[in-house]
């Protein structure tokens, strides 16, 4: 029996019972119409919480602080800013992250150790603490505040990324909501992305940790925009148990339903990040099937989606399919060219490693569409994986050559 997963119209992180959020413009970022740069997420009751973080050895102060506090697998609130990463800022950066949490805790009337921190923006600059103090005192949290929080975490994003679903299985119903940001410095093993997730499901900490890792591995770790992994990456989930369901554990009947719901939310947000890549004009989806193992399927898909040559060919609508095979061949995964089939859409370009005649105009049309579907069949096993990315444009270079100026 499959769970019933339904997208909530205009759903966001506060579509989940018991969660409130708010945001303000504190002056951290350059003033522009409707810009926000500081926000708070808060649960009326303490939460079971866990997160995954950047694999970069250069970790921002808010990442280090949140990692430490989540060793207890609990949290009540999160305070987050954009415009300043508070990364590579030494002892001052850690002091500022702790102070930021203390200010939010005071405003909410909760212990400081129950508040997590996150930041995104320019590396190497310290937080403007006077602006943050004033801004935190301006924030009003509400059930509608999730939309504002989604805007407050944006940097070079062109639009907010938010979603929520209800999951119904037998006599249990719960909600999972989330927001994310990211448009550049995006690569497997997280990237310059923030993702905050909430659920009102009652869930055991160890299973929640495993479920988040599984969801991230099938979503955010399958996205690449430019091959760079940042210092501030964080995917956090908080569960407050207000749905009133039986406690979900790894062996409970709700475990698979929760996992499917969480995967749905994370994949939706991951695709939104890929679609909004800096300078991007289209989303690329690469599916690898018939791999000898799941690890191989993921490795091939990520290698193709990360290839600058593939991304450039898509941007130019150039059906230069050899670049796709070349990327797959250098991935390090098991591959036998004489068994491999390559498709763009429904058009088979090579079968069993041999090139086939194809409708060039149709393939060019597919390459110029909003979503470009690439399918590589390795025909070596049963494993399948999908990765998402975007084309590489001149605008990407422009954005990143002028980021601080």
N, C-alpha and C positions, 0 to 999 in steps of 0.2 A: 504493500500500500504506500503510494507516494504522498508526501505532504502537499497541501495546497498553498502555493506561494503567490501572493498578490501584491503588486506594486501599489503603494499609496500615492494618490494624486498629490503632487507638490510635496512629497514626503521629504523629511530631513532628519537630522539627528535628534531633534526634540519631538518627533512623532511618537517616540517611545514613552510609555507611561513613566511619570516621576522625574523626567529630565527637563531642566530649564537651561537656557543659554541667553547670552546677550553680548553686544559688541559696541565699540565706540571708535571714534577717530581721536587718537591721543597725540598725533603729530609726529609719529615715528617715520612714517612715509611722507613723500611729497604730497601736498594738498591737491586733490583733484575732486571733481564732483562725485559725491556718493562714496568716497573712499573710506574704508574702515581698516584699523590695524591692531586692535587689541580686543580680546574676547575671553569669556569665561563659559565653561560648561559645568553644570552642577546637578547632582542628584539629591533629591530630598531625603534619601536614605543611603547609608554607606553601600558601596558596591564591591563585588568581586571584580578584580581588574587584572589585566595582563597586557603586555605589548611586545612587539618585536622592533628592533632598532637597527640603524645603519651598521654595516659591516666595516665601514671606513675606520681606520685606526685613529684618525683625527676626529674626535667626538666633541660636539658642542656641550657647553655646561648644562643646558636644560635636559639634554639626553642623559648625561651622567647622573644628574639629580633624580630624574624620573626612574632610571634603571635601579638606583639604590632604593627608592621608596616602594617600587613594585616588587621587591623581594618578599614583602608581606602579602602580596596578591590582593591588595585592597586600596581603594581610593574613593574620594567623595567628589572631587572637583579637579578641573584642569584650567590653567590660565595660559593663554597663548598669544604671541604677538607676531606680526609680520613686519618686514622692513629692516630688521636687524637680526642676524642669526645667533648672536652671542656665542660665536665659535672662535677658537684660537684667541681667547681673551684672558687666559690664565686664571689666577686666584680671584681677580676682580669679577670675571665672568661668573664663577661659581657663587660668589657672594651676592651678585645681582640676581641670579636665578633663584636663590633661596629667599632673597628679599621680595622678589616678585610673588613668590608663593605665599609668603607671610602677609603681604598686602591683600591678596585675594582671600586668604583665610580669615583675616580680620573683617573684611567686608561681608563675608558669608557667615561669620560666626562659627567657624569650625577649626579644628587643630591644623596647624601649618603642615604637619607631616601627612595629612590626608589630601594635600593639593599637589598635583603633578604640573610640570612646566613643559612648554614647547615653544620654539622660536623658529623663524625662517626669514631669510633675507641675506644681506651682505655679510660675508665672513670678515672677521678681524676688527669689528667695531663693537664698542661696549654699549650696553643698553642705556638709553636716556631715562634714568630712574625717576627723575622729577616728573617727566611726562607720563610715565607708566603709573606712578602713584596717583596723579590727578585723574588719569584715564580710568583706572580701576574703580575709583569712587564715583565715576559717571555711569558705570555699566548697570543696567537694570535687566535682570534675568527673567525670562518668561517662556511659555510653551511655544510662542511664535519666534523666539530668538534664534532658533537654529539657522534660519536663512541668513541672518546678519552675521552669525559666527562663520558660516561658509564663505562669506565675502571678506571677512576680516583676516583670514589666513592666506588670501591670494597674494602672489607676488607678480610674476609675469603672466599668470593665468588671464585669459580673456573672459572667462565666465566661471561662476561658482559651480562646484561639483557636489551634489547631494542626492540622497535617495533613501527610501524606507520601504520595507515590505512587511506584511503580516504573514506569519507561518501558522497554518492550521493542520494539526494531525490528530485524528480521532477527537477526543473531547478537550484538547489543549490548544490554545491560541496564544501566540506571543509576537512581539514586534522586534525587528532589527532595523536600526537607522544608521546613517553615516554621512560624513562629509570628507572631502579630500582636497588637497591642492597639489599642484605640480605641473610644470610645463617644460622645464629644462633641467639638466643634471639628473636625467632619469635613466636608470639602467637596472637590470636584474640584481637581486640582493638589496633591494630597496634603492632609493634615489633621493633627490631633493624633494621628497614628498612628505606630506603629513596626511595621516588618515585617522580619523576619530570615529569610533563605532560605539553604539549603545544598544542594549537590549533589556527588556523587562523580564526576560526569562530567568528563572531560578536555576543556577548552573554551578556545578562544582569547579573549583579553581583549576585543578589539574586538567580536566577535560576542556575547559575554556582555553587554556594555554595551547593544548594540542589542536583544538579546532581552529584557533587563530593562525597557527603556523601552517596548517593545511590550506586554509583559505588564502593566505598570503602567497604560498608557493604556487597556487594555481591562478593567481591574479596579478598582484603587484610585482612579484618576482618574474613575471612573464611579460613585462613591459620594458621597452627601451626606446628612448628618444635620441640620445646623443652619446651614450657610452660612459657617462660620468656618474659617479656615485657620491653623494654629498655627505656632509658632516652632521646633519640634523634630522635624518629620516626617523620616522616613528609611525607605527600603526598600533593604535591603542583601542582596546575594547573594555567597556564598563558594563557590568550586569547588576541590576538592582533587585531582581526577583519579584517585582510588583505584579507580574502577570498571574502569579498564584499557582503556577504549574508545579507538578512534582519535580523535585531536584533532578536536573539532567546530569547524568554521569556517562562515562564511556560505554557502559553496558545497558543503559536505559533505552526504552523504546523511542524516546524523543531525540536521541543522540544524532541519528542520521538526518532527521528533519531539521534540527538546528544547523548541522553542518551544511546542508543544502541551502538553507536560507542565508547563512553567512557567506557561502561561496557566491551566491547570486548577487548580494550587495557588493562584495569586493570586486567581482568581475565587472559589474556595472561601473563602479568608480574607476577601476583600472583602465577600461576602455575610454572613459571620459578624459582621463589624463593623457592617454595616447593621442586621442582626437584633437586635444588642445595643445599639442606640442608646440614649442616656440617656432613660429614661422610656418607651421604645418598647414597644408592645404587638403590633406586627406589622411584617413586612417588606413593602416595596412594590417591585415590579419593573416598570420601564417599558421597553418595547421599542418602538423607532421603526423602521419599515421603509419602503422605497420612497422614501428621501431622495435628493436630487440628488447628495450626496457623503457620505463617511464623516464629515467634519467637521460637516456639517449634522445628520446623524443623532445624533451624540454631543451636539451643542449642544442640540438639542430635548429629548433624553432627560434630560440633566443639568438643564435649566431646569425641566422638569416635576417631577423628583424633588426639586428644591431649593425648590419653591414652598411657602411656609407655608400658603397657602390650600388647596392640594391635600392636604398632609399633615394639616391640621386636618379636612378633609372625611373623609379616610380614618379618622381617629381617631373621628369621630362617626358613622361608617357612613352618611354622607350622599352619595347618588348625584348630587352637584352637578357633572355632567360638564363644564359650561361653564368651570370653573376650569382643567381640563386643556387645553382648546383655547386659552384665554386665555394660559396659560403658554407653550404652543407658539408662539402668534402673536407674542409679545414676545421670543422667543429670539434673533432676529436671523438665523435660518436661513431659507432659501427655503421658503415654504409657500403653498399655494393652498387656501383653505377649501373651495371647491366641488369639490375633488378628494380631500378628506381623510375618512378613515373612523376611527372611534374605537370600541374594544372594551374592556370590562372582562370578563375571562375570555372566554367564547364569546359574550357578549352584545354585539351591535352597537348602540351608542347613537346614532351618527350615521353616515350614508353619503352621500358626496359633499357633505358640509357640511350635510345636512338631518337634523333630528332624527327618530328612529324610536321607535315605541312599544316598550317593553321591560318585562320582568318585574321590577318594582321590588323585590319581596321577594327574588328571586334575586340581584340586584345588591347589595342590602344584606347578604345572607349572604356574598357574596364579599368585600365590604369589611370584614367583621368576621372574616374567616378569618386564619390565621397568616401566610399569604402572599397578597398582593393583586396579581394580574396585570393590568397596563394595557398595551394595544397600540394605538399610533397608526400608521395607514397613510397616508403622505403621497402615495403614488402619483405620484411625480415622477422616480424613478430606481430604482437597485438597492441602494443602501447601507442597511445595518442596524446598529443599535447598541442595547445594553441598559445601563440604569443601575439602581442599587439605593439605596433609602433606607428611611425608617421614618416612622411617624406622629408627630405632634407632640402631646404630652400635657401636662397640668398638672404631672406629675412632672418633666418636663424643666426647667420653670421653678424648681421647688422645689430640684432638685439644684444648679442653677447659681446660685441666689440664696444658697446656703449653702456654697459650695465651700471657702472658707477659714475658715469659722466653725463 
